[in-house]
Amino acid sequence: MQTTSSASRLASPVVLLLAVSAGSALGALTIPLAVLSPGWVGHLFTEAAAGWCAVVVLSGVWAGTRSRPWQVALFGAVALLVAVVCYYATGAILAGGPDFLLTPAEWLLPAWLWLLAARAAGPLLTTVGAWIRHERRPRRVVGLGLLGGVFLADALLPLLDWTYLRVTAPEVPVPSSLAPMYLQSAFLASVGVALVLAVAREPGDRVRGLAAMVPAGLLWYAGVWGAHRVMFLAGMGFPG
């Protein structure tokens, strides 16, 4: 279970350095990996937020056994903020070359809402990730539930958005087939289930973690839906 001796704890500068390194890798590699990965795998890290969230949660699992609780939260905030900056920096380089980085007002300032979202979500994700190895079962279940729930939320997003569109704008033409949307949602949900089954260690945690995916996924969906609405109204759209 989660026991961190004073001798094994990482110094704060080391935690910061590791957070910057993890965030840089996540942000900078997202676009290249999305291009090189088959369809839905790349979707996990661009059009969907679940891939990023899962990486940050799992980094919390690691950090929770080596850092103090406040360092775990700091790790999440720094890693996710750096990931957003490096993601947009990579996009800026691909779009306009390295010189484009010299005009951050054009490529980074428009991402201010994503930076705020990262600042809020990062500490939460790593803290809950650290709970996955906690000695208390309720915390472990919450951690597992959120790990799978971020994928369930992204699985629900297109389904519920489509339902909302049909109710509010029935005149919109129906696609010839909704199968791709259903298959994509099934894929996202199955990845969440697989991660919970793979990460859980204690007897009984797998079943409880899968059950906790539902409320955690619905709560995360509400947050993601709200963030998307705010960003849509701000003219920002999706990060991918």
C-alpha positions, 0 to 999 in steps of 0.5 A: 500500500501507499507508504512513503518513507522520508528517505525515499521521498523525492526532493521538490526540485526533482519532482518539478524536473520530472513533471516538466519532463513528463509534460514536455514528452506528453505535449510534444509527442501528441501530434506526431503519435496521433499522425502515426497511430491508427485512427482511434488510438490517435483520437485518444490524445487529440479529439478526446481528452481521455489519453492525456487524463489517463497519463496524468492519473498513472503518473499520480500512481507513480508519484504517490509512492515517492512524493508528499501529497502536496508534491503529487498535486504540484506534479500534476499541475506542472505536468499538465500545464507544460503539456499544453504549452508543448502541444501548442508549441509543436503545432506552431512549429509544424504550422509556421516553423520554429520562428513562429515560437517567437510570437507567443501571442499568436499561438499560446495566448489563444490557449488560455482556457486550456491552461486554466483547465490544466491548472485545475485538472492536473492536481486532481488527476494526480492526487486521485491517481495516488489513491489507487495505491492507498491503504484505504479501499474507498480511495482506491476505488475512487482512483480506479473509477476516475481512471476508467471514468475519463474514458467513459466520459469521452465515450458518452460525449458524442452519443449525448451530444448527438441526442442533444442535437436531435432534440434541439435541431431535428432539422439536421440531416441524419448521417447515413450510418451511426455505426462509426460513432457507436464503435468509437464510443465502445472502443473508448469505454473498453479502453477504460475497462481494460485499464481498471482491470490492469491497474487494480491490485487488491482483491475486489478492487476490480469489480468495485473500480468498474462500478465506480467508473459510472458515477466518475464518468458521468461527473467527468462528462459534466465537467468536460461538456461544460468546458467544451461549451465555454471553449466553443463560446470563446471560439477555441474549439478542440485542442486537436 
